[in-house]
Amino acid sequence: MSESRSNGHSVSRLSAHIVWSTKYWYHVLKGDIQMRCRSLLIQICDAEDVQILKGVIAYQKMKTILILTFIYSKMRSILDKFFMA
């Protein structure tokens, strides 16, 4: 429970369920593109010290569940790095 935050009366762990999808749900995330998206997401999360609990890259979407131990500006940084890569 090292990623848990606590105060005088509660204990919490912030996690986010993020889904990226292609425009019109086109089936383009396959083969090399799928592997590249996966490696980019892993690299960015490692660089930003974010733990991935679960992740799936389907043909038309990427679903991830992340453990967040940072503030909003860091999340914005992760999203910007992923979409600019």
C-alpha positions in Angstrom: 0.0 0.0 0.0 2.9 2.3 -0.6 1.0 4.2 -3.3 -1.9 4.9 -0.9 -2.4 8.4 0.4 -3.9 9.0 3.8 -5.0 11.8 6.1 -6.6 11.8 9.5 -9.8 9.9 8.5 -9.3 8.2 5.1 -6.9 6.2 2.9 -7.1 6.5 -0.8 -5.3 5.3 -4.0 -5.8 7.3 -7.1 -6.1 5.2 -10.3 -7.4 6.2 -13.8 -9.1 4.1 -16.5 -8.0 5.7 -19.8 -9.3 4.7 -23.2 -7.9 6.0 -26.4 -9.9 5.2 -29.6 -9.4 5.7 -33.3 -11.6 8.1 -35.3 -14.8 6.3 -36.4 -13.5 3.1 -34.6 -11.3 2.2 -37.6 -9.4 -1.1 -37.1 -5.9 0.3 -37.5 -4.1 -0.7 -34.3 -2.7 -4.0 -35.5 0.7 -5.4 -36.4 3.6 -3.0 -36.1 1.4 0.0 -35.2 0.0 -2.0 -32.2 3.4 -2.9 -31.0 4.7 0.7 -31.4 1.7 2.1 -29.4 2.4 -0.5 -26.7 6.1 0.3 -26.4 5.4 4.1 -26.4 2.9 3.8 -23.6 5.3 1.6 -21.5 8.2 4.0 -22.2 6.3 7.1 -21.2 4.8 5.5 -18.1 8.3 4.3 -17.0 9.8 7.8 -17.6 7.0 9.5 -15.6 7.1 6.9 -12.8 3.5 5.7 -13.4 2.5 2.1 -12.7 0.4 0.3 -15.3 -2.0 -2.1 -13.6 -3.7 -3.5 -16.7 -3.6 -2.6 -20.4 -5.2 -3.9 -23.6 -4.5 -2.7 -27.2 -7.4 -3.9 -29.4 -7.8 -3.2 -33.1 -9.7 0.1 -32.5 -8.8 1.2 -29.0 -6.2 1.2 -26.2 -7.5 0.6 -22.6 -5.2 1.2 -19.7 -5.6 1.3 -15.9 -2.9 3.4 -14.3 -1.8 4.0 -10.7 -1.3 7.8 -10.5 0.9 9.2 -7.8 1.3 12.7 -9.2 -0.5 15.9 -10.0 -2.6 16.9 -13.0 0.3 18.6 -14.8 2.2 15.4 -14.9 -0.8 13.6 -16.5 -1.0 16.3 -19.1 2.7 15.8 -19.8 2.1 12.1 -20.3 -0.7 12.6 -22.8 1.2 15.3 -24.7 4.3 13.0 -25.0 2.1 10.1 -26.3 0.3 12.1 -28.9 3.4 13.9 -30.1 5.5 10.8 -30.5 
